[in-house]
């Protein structure tokens, strides 16, 4: 919304900076959507065994078996 206001203003340094920041924010949002659409590859990747454990915990909690805190594996230390 604010980017549209900056684009309708006259060309000066501030409006050029705001247009650049708007372009960077839209590009980074599109990049994150594409990057996180496949969680096992890419720059931000998740190990499959951790993800599978998380999904099992959430599924058990949804069925009413146990709360996610009780089903979470305990770490030593």
SVG drawing of the C-alpha trace seen along z (x, -y; Angstrom):
<svg xmlns="http://www.w3.org/2000/svg" viewBox="-9 -15 33 57">
<polyline fill="none" stroke="black" stroke-width="0.4" points="0.0,0.0 2.7,-2.5 4.7,-1.4 1.8,-2.6 1.9,-6.0 5.6,-6.3 5.2,-5.4 2.6,-8.1 4.9,-10.7 7.4,-12.7 10.8,-11.1 13.3,-11.9 15.8,-10.0 13.3,-8.9 10.7,-7.6 13.5,-5.7 14.7,-4.1 11.1,-3.1 10.5,-1.6 13.7,0.4 12.8,1.6 9.4,2.6 10.9,4.6 13.3,6.3 10.5,7.2 8.3,8.7 11.2,10.6 12.2,12.0 8.6,13.1 8.4,14.9 11.8,16.5 10.7,17.8 7.5,19.2 9.4,21.1 12.2,22.2 9.8,23.5 7.5,25.3 10.0,28.3 11.3,28.6 14.0,31.3 16.2,29.4 17.5,25.9 19.0,23.3 16.5,23.8 16.2,27.6 14.8,29.8 16.0,33.2 13.3,35.8 13.5,37.7 12.9,34.6 10.0,33.6 8.5,37.1 8.7,37.1 7.0,33.7 4.2,34.9 3.7,38.0 3.6,35.9 1.1,33.5 -1.1,36.4 -1.1,38.0 -2.1,34.8 -4.9,34.2 -6.3,37.6 -6.5,36.7 -3.9,39.3 -1.4,37.0 -0.4,33.3 2.5,32.3 4.6,31.5 4.1,35.0 4.8,36.8 7.9,34.8 11.1,36.8 13.1,35.8 16.7,34.6 19.3,35.6 21.3,32.9"/>
</svg>
